[in-house]
């Protein structure tokens, strides 16, 4: 029995990008800096975040940062890579569940498990994508690829359920999450995400 099958109320850390990078204190300096970048960019936003902020969060001397990353953009790129690595870890864990509808509901529980953090700062990947969309340096496309991988995975689960409208359903699920994440953050109300998550689980069950 996997951790996901054992306890549906508390998703494992593999479903949380923020939990994963926060618990990476044993990693090397480069990995710690990339992990800290994920967390600080989520909390402060791209424009307000400095290399010094990230170095402080990673417990790395500021002077050492330049050995690994020459610019803040390089650190942002490393943070996007960290999002991608986390996504793969998460999908590997979800793939251990036998039924596609259970995989989708476990994904939802992972999102809902971060509702307090989402209420404070928004969706970690979604808010970063929104900020980078205003730039013209290619980083917007990099984060879009990460989100696209998750969207494709969700579509695969609906297809495995025998749905010929898998693509439309995947977009609907993803849009519902991003929409409620925005509302949860706007109103600082984690219960909004919990309510919508429960509705989406019932919706997934109705499709089988």
Steps between C-alpha positions, in 0.01 A plus 500: 500500500641842404497813715227638273279196554564496875394856580287717275475791743868591514682490164867398513771760454562379144179683403628831639769695317540734797529218755750323281734796459463603864617155606808504273747626760734204438534583131804670352521877481375519141196287581436697819512825307260370236265373770517828688428683174177300461387597850609865497366568151168355612488712814640829365452488125760531225551875503542541877733203542875562505795261488570596861148393601551158341848459647365580846216249464745233381745580781772560240737802513400755235848492351467128434184547295693638204704180479181317402278772353624821340159667479157484658362372171726197524363434847144535369586248230633264769178547696301403191716188467425423865128528423553255215693251715234519768228444241667181380538372858134575564381327182714195576337474843149550362572236237522239776123520539317242290201699376522827301214660691686431826811664355299810410337517842837458670628792291207706624573404860858617453378837380244527779767406754681824407189717538636706791814583304293573189282737702814690599696506176301334221585190296881459491517415130206709385615823662852454360357438152285812529797716596733361237236547230568874519863445398650430160803288585380145444446418869125523443521214252712295739238510776227441241671172405485385863130580524443341161648172622252490787210588271602217263519257793150598616374444144661153501310410818165599352586306183581196716152535647367448148403861440513614138481860623812461714664821380195713579466339842868558576469869416185524713671342802813710465299821447284425804807459718672814375177695535434392858869554586461860387182545702653330804794741484285806427266441793762332723249219552637141493147360535426606143760257372379222729142546378596505134730201547216295646278600208766401248542160664124440465523618139779253424294218655204597282708451185569130560 
